[in-house]
Amino acid sequence: MYGLIGRMTARTGQRDALTAILMERVALGMPGCLSYVVAHDPADADAIRVTEVWISEAAHRDALTDEAVKAVLRQGLPLIATFEDATVTTPVGGLGIG
């Protein structure tokens, strides 16, 4: 499995709008994605954390080439103030991922 944990900061007052856009990505369906969790950081009114688990790094890479997913990501970019480097993980199991 392939995992990512990322943190981004929305432009002031735009966290809810950015969250809605990130959740649109889920509605599109993401083949190979076992878990995609969008969470608000309670310590920062503009911060969002995204945790993803994929069957493989290739499945994640393939999802980023999907035109519908690219359109959602382009829509969200203007609302992002900062985007930290994602931490890559190797999930070994857990609730909902086997």
C-alpha atoms as an extended CHARMM CRD file, in Angstrom:
* protein
*
        98  EXT
         1         1  MET       CA              0.0000000000        0.0000000000        0.0000000000  PROA      1               0.0000000000
         2         2  TYR       CA              0.9560000000        3.6180000000       -0.4480000000  PROA      2               0.0000000000
         3         3  GLY       CA             -0.0420000000        6.3990000000        1.9310000000  PROA      3               0.0000000000
         4         4  LEU       CA              0.1480000000       10.1600000000        2.0610000000  PROA      4               0.0000000000
         5         5  ILE       CA             -0.4830000000       12.5760000000        4.8910000000  PROA      5               0.0000000000
         6         6  GLY       CA             -0.6370000000       16.2060000000        3.8240000000  PROA      6               0.0000000000
         7         7  ARG       CA             -1.3760000000       19.5880000000        5.3420000000  PROA      7               0.0000000000
         8         8  MET       CA             -2.4710000000       22.7060000000        3.5300000000  PROA      8               0.0000000000
         9         9  THR       CA             -3.5720000000       26.1240000000        4.6680000000  PROA      9               0.0000000000
        10        10  ALA       CA             -6.4960000000       27.7590000000        2.9550000000  PROA      10              0.0000000000
        11        11  ARG       CA             -6.5590000000       31.4700000000        2.2650000000  PROA      11              0.0000000000
        12        12  THR       CA             -8.1310000000       33.2360000000        5.2370000000  PROA      12              0.0000000000
        13        13  GLY       CA            -11.8110000000       32.3800000000        5.4920000000  PROA      13              0.0000000000
        14        14  GLN       CA            -11.7170000000       29.8670000000        2.6130000000  PROA      14              0.0000000000
        15        15  ARG       CA            -11.2810000000       26.6000000000        4.5100000000  PROA      15              0.0000000000
        16        16  ASP       CA            -14.8960000000       25.4700000000        4.1240000000  PROA      16              0.0000000000
        17        17  ALA       CA            -14.9050000000       26.2460000000        0.4000000000  PROA      17              0.0000000000
        18        18  LEU       CA            -11.6210000000       24.3800000000       -0.0860000000  PROA      18              0.0000000000
        19        19  THR       CA            -12.9140000000       21.4520000000        1.9570000000  PROA      19              0.0000000000
        20        20  ALA       CA            -15.9790000000       21.2200000000       -0.2750000000  PROA      20              0.0000000000
        21        21  ILE       CA            -13.7500000000       21.1130000000       -3.3580000000  PROA      21              0.0000000000
        22        22  LEU       CA            -11.5510000000       18.3920000000       -1.8550000000  PROA      22              0.0000000000
        23        23  MET       CA            -14.6620000000       16.3750000000       -1.0460000000  PROA      23              0.0000000000
        24        24  GLU       CA            -15.7670000000       16.6970000000       -4.6910000000  PROA      24              0.0000000000
        25        25  ARG       CA            -12.7320000000       14.6010000000       -5.5180000000  PROA      25              0.0000000000
        26        26  VAL       CA            -14.1810000000       11.8090000000       -3.3880000000  PROA      26              0.0000000000
        27        27  ALA       CA            -17.5170000000       12.0210000000       -5.2090000000  PROA      27              0.0000000000
        28        28  LEU       CA            -15.7120000000       11.4650000000       -8.5190000000  PROA      28              0.0000000000
        29        29  GLY       CA            -14.5720000000        8.0750000000       -7.3550000000  PROA      29              0.0000000000
        30        30  MET       CA            -10.9210000000        7.2160000000       -7.1600000000  PROA      30              0.0000000000
        31        31  PRO       CA            -10.0390000000        3.7200000000       -8.3840000000  PROA      31              0.0000000000
        32        32  GLY       CA             -7.3500000000        2.2230000000       -6.2030000000  PROA      32              0.0000000000
        33        33  CYS       CA             -8.0370000000        4.5400000000       -3.2680000000  PROA      33              0.0000000000
        34        34  LEU       CA             -8.7750000000        2.6720000000       -0.0520000000  PROA      34              0.0000000000
        35        35  SER       CA             -9.1410000000        5.7090000000        2.1960000000  PROA      35              0.0000000000
        36        36  TYR       CA             -9.3100000000        9.4870000000        1.6490000000  PROA      36              0.0000000000
        37        37  VAL       CA             -9.9790000000       11.5500000000        4.7590000000  PROA      37              0.0000000000
        38        38  VAL       CA            -10.2360000000       15.3410000000        4.8090000000  PROA      38              0.0000000000
        39        39  ALA       CA             -9.9780000000       16.8170000000        8.3010000000  PROA      39              0.0000000000
        40        40  HSD       CA             -9.9580000000       20.3000000000        9.7900000000  PROA      40              0.0000000000
        41        41  ASP       CA             -7.0980000000       21.1560000000       12.1250000000  PROA      41              0.0000000000
        42        42  PRO       CA             -8.7190000000       22.4200000000       15.3590000000  PROA      42              0.0000000000
        43        43  ALA       CA             -5.5600000000       24.3920000000       16.2330000000  PROA      43              0.0000000000
        44        44  ASP       CA             -5.6410000000       26.4680000000       13.0150000000  PROA      44              0.0000000000
        45        45  ALA       CA             -8.8590000000       27.8970000000       11.5610000000  PROA      45              0.0000000000
        46        46  ASP       CA             -7.4780000000       27.7250000000        8.0190000000  PROA      46              0.0000000000
        47        47  ALA       CA             -5.6160000000       24.3930000000        8.0520000000  PROA      47              0.0000000000
        48        48  ILE       CA             -6.7220000000       21.1340000000        6.4430000000  PROA      48              0.0000000000
        49        49  ARG       CA             -5.1110000000       17.7130000000        6.7050000000  PROA      49              0.0000000000
        50        50  VAL       CA             -5.6600000000       15.0110000000        4.1000000000  PROA      50              0.0000000000
        51        51  THR       CA             -4.8160000000       11.3730000000        4.7560000000  PROA      51              0.0000000000
        52        52  GLU       CA             -4.8500000000        8.9650000000        1.8120000000  PROA      52              0.0000000000
        53        53  VAL       CA             -4.2820000000        5.2280000000        1.4310000000  PROA      53              0.0000000000
        54        54  TRP       CA             -3.8910000000        3.7300000000       -2.0450000000  PROA      54              0.0000000000
        55        55  ILE       CA             -3.3780000000        0.1770000000       -3.2260000000  PROA      55              0.0000000000
        56        56  SER       CA             -0.1130000000        1.3520000000       -4.7860000000  PROA      56              0.0000000000
        57        57  GLU       CA              1.8870000000        4.4270000000       -5.6990000000  PROA      57              0.0000000000
        58        58  ALA       CA              0.9810000000        3.7670000000       -9.3440000000  PROA      58              0.0000000000
        59        59  ALA       CA             -2.7460000000        3.9330000000       -8.5160000000  PROA      59              0.0000000000
        60        60  HSD       CA             -2.2110000000        7.3240000000       -6.8730000000  PROA      60              0.0000000000
        61        61  ARG       CA             -0.1860000000        8.5600000000       -9.8310000000  PROA      61              0.0000000000
        62        62  ASP       CA             -2.8630000000        7.3290000000      -12.2550000000  PROA      62              0.0000000000
        63        63  ALA       CA             -5.5830000000        9.1670000000      -10.3180000000  PROA      63              0.0000000000
        64        64  LEU       CA             -3.6950000000       12.4390000000      -10.7670000000  PROA      64              0.0000000000
        65        65  THR       CA             -3.8550000000       12.0420000000      -14.5470000000  PROA      65              0.0000000000
        66        66  ASP       CA             -7.6800000000       11.7980000000      -14.5940000000  PROA      66              0.0000000000
        67        67  GLU       CA             -9.1220000000       14.9060000000      -16.2620000000  PROA      67              0.0000000000
        68        68  ALA       CA            -12.0320000000       15.2030000000      -13.8090000000  PROA      68              0.0000000000
        69        69  VAL       CA             -9.6600000000       15.0130000000      -10.8430000000  PROA      69              0.0000000000
        70        70  LYS       CA             -7.3340000000       17.5780000000      -12.4530000000  PROA      70              0.0000000000
        71        71  ALA       CA            -10.3020000000       19.9440000000      -12.8990000000  PROA      71              0.0000000000
        72        72  VAL       CA            -11.2190000000       19.6510000000       -9.2100000000  PROA      72              0.0000000000
        73        73  LEU       CA             -7.6160000000       20.2870000000       -8.1860000000  PROA      73              0.0000000000
        74        74  ARG       CA             -7.3680000000       23.3620000000      -10.4640000000  PROA      74              0.0000000000
        75        75  GLN       CA            -10.5390000000       24.6990000000       -8.8670000000  PROA      75              0.0000000000
        76        76  GLY       CA             -9.0190000000       24.3930000000       -5.3950000000  PROA      76              0.0000000000
        77        77  LEU       CA             -5.5630000000       25.8380000000       -6.1120000000  PROA      77              0.0000000000
        78        78  PRO       CA             -6.6090000000       29.5190000000       -5.8800000000  PROA      78              0.0000000000
        79        79  LEU       CA             -7.9690000000       28.8650000000       -2.3570000000  PROA      79              0.0000000000
        80        80  ILE       CA             -4.6890000000       27.4410000000       -1.0310000000  PROA      80              0.0000000000
        81        81  ALA       CA             -2.3080000000       29.7990000000        0.7630000000  PROA      81              0.0000000000
        82        82  THR       CA              0.3440000000       27.1890000000        1.5670000000  PROA      82              0.0000000000
        83        83  PHE       CA              0.8160000000       23.5150000000        0.8520000000  PROA      83              0.0000000000
        84        84  GLU       CA              3.2840000000       21.5440000000        2.9170000000  PROA      84              0.0000000000
        85        85  ASP       CA              5.1480000000       18.5750000000        1.5070000000  PROA      85              0.0000000000
        86        86  ALA       CA              3.1530000000       15.4020000000        2.0240000000  PROA      86              0.0000000000
        87        87  THR       CA              4.5720000000       12.6760000000        4.1830000000  PROA      87              0.0000000000
        88        88  VAL       CA              4.7280000000        9.3550000000        2.3510000000  PROA      88              0.0000000000
        89        89  THR       CA              3.8460000000        6.3070000000        4.4310000000  PROA      89              0.0000000000
        90        90  THR       CA              3.6010000000        2.5700000000        3.9420000000  PROA      90              0.0000000000
        91        91  PRO       CA              0.2840000000        1.5720000000        5.5190000000  PROA      91              0.0000000000
        92        92  VAL       CA              0.3310000000       -1.9300000000        6.9780000000  PROA      92              0.0000000000
        93        93  GLY       CA             -3.3310000000       -2.2580000000        7.9270000000  PROA      93              0.0000000000
        94        94  GLY       CA             -6.1020000000       -0.7550000000        9.9500000000  PROA      94              0.0000000000
        95        95  LEU       CA             -9.8360000000       -0.3130000000       10.1140000000  PROA      95              0.0000000000
        96        96  GLY       CA            -11.2620000000       -0.1030000000        6.6270000000  PROA      96              0.0000000000
        97        97  ILE       CA             -8.0340000000       -0.8080000000        4.7560000000  PROA      97              0.0000000000
        98        98  GLY       CA             -7.4880000000       -4.4660000000        5.4640000000  PROA      98              0.0000000000
